[in-house]
């Protein structure tokens, strides 16, 4: 198993959904990136259809707010103390990408991400803001 590059850091929005819809990521106000299973612990709705409020990701279905530690924080009209946490994925933001470890948290050593000195260079290929867009044909 290895760290998987899932999104470019520079183009990552405050809330993003993975291409395979298995997880979503959000940028809390306190900084960093959090990766969670795209499944609300309340009713199973996709968390990626919600919005970021401060340090929480709020589900768009019933308003369950999940905090940076993947625990239910609050929900309108509900006590959330017994709600299960959302499944969190280990995440590293390095070399211009958001990388997710899809397996067990205990088996996610950061040193398994191979060093890429060229990617940290201010003049290297990752310094460019260029993006490639598909051609639109009519």
C-alpha positions in Angstrom: 0.0 0.0 0.0 1.2 3.5 -0.7 0.2 7.2 -0.3 -2.1 8.1 -3.2 -2.1 11.6 -4.8 -5.7 12.6 -4.9 -5.7 16.4 -5.7 -3.4 19.3 -6.4 -2.8 21.4 -3.4 -3.1 24.7 -5.3 -6.4 23.8 -6.9 -8.0 22.1 -3.9 -11.1 23.9 -2.8 -12.3 24.1 0.8 -14.4 21.0 0.1 -13.6 18.4 -2.5 -15.0 15.0 -3.5 -12.7 12.2 -4.7 -13.1 11.0 -8.3 -14.2 7.6 -7.1 -16.7 9.2 -4.6 -15.2 7.1 -1.7 -13.9 10.0 0.3 -14.0 13.8 0.5 -11.5 16.3 1.9 -12.0 19.7 3.5 -9.9 22.6 4.7 -10.9 23.6 8.2 -10.4 27.3 9.2 -7.6 26.2 11.5 -5.6 25.0 8.5 -4.5 21.7 7.0 -6.5 19.1 5.1 -8.9 16.5 6.6 -9.9 13.4 4.5 -13.1 11.5 5.5 -15.2 8.8 4.0 -17.9 10.5 1.9 -20.6 9.0 4.2 -22.4 10.9 7.0 -22.5 8.9 10.2 -26.1 10.1 10.8 -28.0 8.9 7.7 -25.3 8.0 5.1 -25.7 11.0 2.9 -22.5 12.1 1.0 -20.6 14.6 3.2 -19.2 16.2 0.1 -22.7 17.6 -0.6 -22.4 19.8 2.5 -20.3 22.8 3.3 -17.4 23.9 5.6 -18.2 26.0 8.6 -15.2 27.0 10.7 -13.4 23.7 11.7 -16.3 21.5 10.8 -17.8 19.8 7.7 -21.6 20.1 7.8 -23.6 17.5 6.1 -26.1 19.0 3.6 -28.8 16.4 4.5 -29.6 17.0 8.2 -26.9 19.4 9.2 -24.6 17.1 11.2 -21.3 18.9 11.7 -18.2 16.6 11.8 -15.1 18.1 13.4 -11.4 17.9 12.4 -11.0 14.7 14.5 -13.9 13.1 12.5 -16.2 13.2 15.5 -19.8 14.5 15.4 -19.7 18.0 16.8 -23.3 19.3 16.7 -26.6 19.0 14.8 -29.7 21.1 14.9 -32.2 19.6 17.4 -30.1 16.5 18.2 -27.7 15.4 20.8 -24.7 13.9 19.0 -22.7 12.4 21.8 -23.6 8.8 20.8 -23.2 9.2 17.1 -20.3 7.2 15.6 -17.4 9.1 14.2 -16.9 9.5 10.4 -14.1 7.3 9.0 -11.0 9.4 8.6 -8.1 8.7 6.3 -4.5 9.7 7.0 -3.6 12.6 4.8 -0.4 14.4 3.9 -0.1 17.6 1.9 3.3 17.4 0.3 5.0 18.1 -3.1 2.0 20.0 -4.4 -0.5 17.2 -3.8 -3.0 16.1 -1.2 -2.1 12.4 -0.6 -4.4 10.0 1.2 -3.4 6.6 2.8 -6.4 4.3 2.0 -5.6 1.7 4.6 -5.1 1.4 8.3 -4.0 4.5 10.2 -1.4 2.6 12.1 0.3 1.5 8.9 0.5 5.0 7.4 4.1 6.1 8.0 5.0 9.4 6.4 8.5 8.1 5.5 6.8 5.7 3.0 6.3 8.8 0.8 9.4 8.9 -1.2 11.4 12.2 -1.0 11.1 14.3 -4.2 13.6 17.2 -3.8 12.9 18.5 -7.3 9.2 18.9 -6.3 10.2 21.2 -3.4 12.3 23.5 -5.6 10.8 26.9 -6.2 11.8 26.6 -9.8 10.8 22.9 -10.2 7.9 21.6 -12.2 5.5 21.8 -9.2 6.1 25.6 -9.0 3.9 26.3 -12.1 0.3 27.2 -11.8 -0.4 25.9 -15.3 -3.2 23.3 -15.7 -4.1 21.2 -18.6 -7.7 21.4 -19.7 -9.3 18.9 -22.1 -10.1 20.2 -25.5 -13.8 20.8 -26.2 -14.9 19.6 -29.6 -18.3 20.3 -31.1 
